[in-house]
Amino acid sequence: MNQLNKTNESFFNVDWDEEFNDELSDRELEMINKAGERVAELGMTVPAIMFLETMKPFNWIGSQVMLFMEPFTAYVFGYKEIIDLRRALSKRPSVEHLIQAIEEADYREKQKNHKGVLKPWVKNMFSSNKNKK
């Protein structure tokens, strides 16, 4: 209950302008980027992108399921975070932003993990082909 008092919204007092605004706010973009980084850290880039591409037309329905579950999930994850995530996922461009965030985070993750590992292997592969000719 303490989390509800910290926000200007409650389950019964909804900001309708924010609810039906199609543009993603900075906070929503930040949450999408954090989700993309987490997916890349877990190594679930390909399944996540396939799932998101498949379910792209149903993003609004998913956000409405989150709305239905909000009373239960608010106390586990935090009320403000659940509201922001639900609002972000109800907007059309959010899924595309999430896919791009996952791809960018995956690229950074691969650069970080494979720094200096792939280059000698690739270099040796091409140098051995030149010596055979």
N, C-alpha and C positions, 0 to 999 in steps of 0.2 A: 504494500500500500504506500510505502514511503516513496517509491519511484513515481507513482502517479502524482503525488503532490509536488514533485520537482518540475514537472512539465506543465505547460499551460493547457494541455489537452487531457481529456479523460475518455473513458469508453463512451460517454454520452455527449461530450462536447467535441465536435470534429471541426477542423479547419477545412471547409469545403473548397476554398480557393486553392489551397495546397494539395488537396486530395485529387482534384481534376486538372492540375497543371501538367502539361505534357513535357515541359522542359525539366531536365535533371538538375537538381541543385548541387552545390559544391559538396555538401555532406553526403548526398546520395552517390555522387561520383567517387568520393573517398571510400565509401563502403563497398562499392563495386570493385575498386582497385584492390582493396584489402582481401576481398573474396577471391579475386583472380590470383593474387599472390599466394594465398593459402592453397588453392587448387594446384598451382604449379609446384609448391613445396611438397605436396603429397604425391606428385607424379601422376595425377589424374587428368592431365591436359586433354588427351585424345578422347577418353570417354565423356568428359564434361562438355567438350565442344560438340561432340556428336549428339549428346542429349539436348543441349541448348538449341542446336540447329533444328533438331526434330521437333522440339516443343515450343519453338519461337511463336507460332500462331496462338498458343494457349497461355501466354504469359499473364494475361488478365485473369484467367480462371484460376491460375496458381496463386495469384495475389489475393483472390477472394477466399481461397481455402485458408490462406494465412490470416485473413480477417476473421474467419470463423474460429480459428485456433488461437487467436490473440489473447483471450482471457487466460488460457492455460500457459502459453509460451511466454507471456510478458513477465511472469515471475521467475522464469528460468533464465531467459536471455537478456532481460531488461526491456522495459516498455518502449523507451524512445528508439532503441535500435531496431526493434521489431516493426515499429511504425515506419521508420525511415526505409527499411528494407522492403516492406510491403509496398510502400508508395513507389519506390524505385522500380520494383519488378512489375508494377501495373502499367508502366509507361512503355510504349513501343520501342524507343531507342535503347532501353536499358539492357535488353538481351544482347544486342549488337555490341554495346559498350563492354559488357561482361566478357563476351567472346574475345574482343580485342585486348582487354586487360589480362585475360588468361594467356593469350598468345604472347604478349609482351613480357609478362612475368616468367613464362616458360623459357623464352629466349634469354632473359637475364639469368635465370637459374642454370640453364645449360652453359652459358658463358662462365658463370662463377664456378660450376662444378668441373668443367672440362678445360679450364684455362691451361694451356700448354700441353694438354694430353693428346688432343686430336691432331694438332699441327704437325708434330714429328711423324705420326703415323701416315698422314696424308702426304707429307713431303717424301717419305720413304717409298710410298706406293708409286708416286709419279717419277721419282728418280730411278727406280728399278725398271720401269717401262722404257725409259730413255736408254738405259744401258743395254737392253735386249735388242734394240734396233740396230 
